[in-house]
């Protein structure tokens, strides 16, 4: 384990302490490690997907049919979750 010193303004220190006091994180170290892991996951997963979307070609306007397909898929997913949850 490596020790790393971080200086925070008072407002962020208070926020960090509130997160610890809430019981979700036991220490400042645990909270900061969780933030770094989330950032790492975002970098490794989300950004490649965003780049793939950007490189997939010219954007086209959304049509009423596109929106209806999205709504239909959401309704189906909600129905599936309620049946299995």
C-alpha positions as CSV (number, residue, x, y, z in Angstrom):
1,X,0.0,0.0,0.0
2,X,1.3,3.5,-0.9
3,X,0.5,6.5,1.3
4,X,-0.6,9.6,-0.6
5,X,-1.3,12.9,1.0
6,X,-4.2,15.0,-0.3
7,X,-5.2,18.6,0.7
8,X,-8.9,19.5,0.5
9,X,-10.7,22.7,1.0
10,X,-13.0,22.9,4.0
11,X,-16.2,22.3,2.0
12,X,-14.9,19.1,0.5
13,X,-13.5,18.0,3.9
14,X,-16.9,18.5,5.4
15,X,-18.6,16.6,2.6
16,X,-16.1,13.7,2.9
17,X,-16.7,13.6,6.7
18,X,-20.5,13.5,6.1
19,X,-20.1,10.6,3.7
20,X,-18.1,8.7,6.4
21,X,-20.6,9.6,9.1
22,X,-23.4,8.2,6.9
23,X,-21.8,4.8,7.4
24,X,-21.5,4.1,3.6
25,X,-17.7,4.5,3.9
26,X,-15.7,3.6,6.9
27,X,-12.8,5.9,6.2
28,X,-11.6,8.6,3.9
29,X,-9.3,6.0,2.3
30,X,-12.3,3.8,1.5
31,X,-14.2,6.7,-0.1
32,X,-11.3,7.9,-2.2
33,X,-10.5,4.3,-3.3
34,X,-14.2,3.9,-4.4
35,X,-14.0,7.1,-6.4
36,X,-10.8,6.1,-8.1
37,X,-12.2,2.6,-8.9
38,X,-15.4,4.2,-10.4
39,X,-13.3,6.6,-12.5
40,X,-11.1,3.7,-13.7
41,X,-14.2,1.7,-14.7
42,X,-15.6,4.7,-16.5
43,X,-12.3,5.1,-18.4
44,X,-12.1,1.4,-19.3
45,X,-15.8,0.9,-20.2
46,X,-17.8,4.0,-21.0
47,X,-15.2,6.1,-22.9
48,X,-14.6,3.4,-25.5
49,X,-18.3,3.1,-26.0
50,X,-18.6,6.9,-26.5
51,X,-15.7,6.9,-29.0
52,X,-17.3,4.0,-30.9
53,X,-20.5,6.0,-31.1
54,X,-18.7,9.1,-32.3
55,X,-16.8,7.0,-34.9
56,X,-20.0,5.2,-36.1
57,X,-20.8,7.7,-38.8
58,X,-22.9,10.8,-39.3
59,X,-25.6,11.5,-36.8
60,X,-29.2,11.3,-38.1
61,X,-32.2,13.1,-36.6
62,X,-34.4,11.1,-34.2
63,X,-37.8,10.3,-35.7
64,X,-41.1,9.7,-34.0
65,X,-40.6,6.0,-34.8
66,X,-37.2,6.0,-33.1
67,X,-38.7,7.4,-29.9
68,X,-41.6,5.0,-30.0
69,X,-39.1,2.1,-30.3
70,X,-37.2,3.4,-27.3
71,X,-40.4,3.8,-25.3
72,X,-41.5,0.3,-26.3
73,X,-38.2,-1.2,-25.2
74,X,-38.4,0.6,-21.8
75,X,-41.9,-0.6,-21.2
76,X,-40.8,-4.2,-22.1
77,X,-37.8,-4.0,-19.8
78,X,-39.9,-2.7,-17.0
79,X,-42.5,-5.4,-17.5
80,X,-39.7,-8.1,-17.6
81,X,-38.2,-6.7,-14.3
82,X,-41.5,-6.7,-12.5
83,X,-42.2,-10.3,-13.5
84,X,-38.7,-11.4,-12.4
85,X,-38.2,-9.1,-9.4
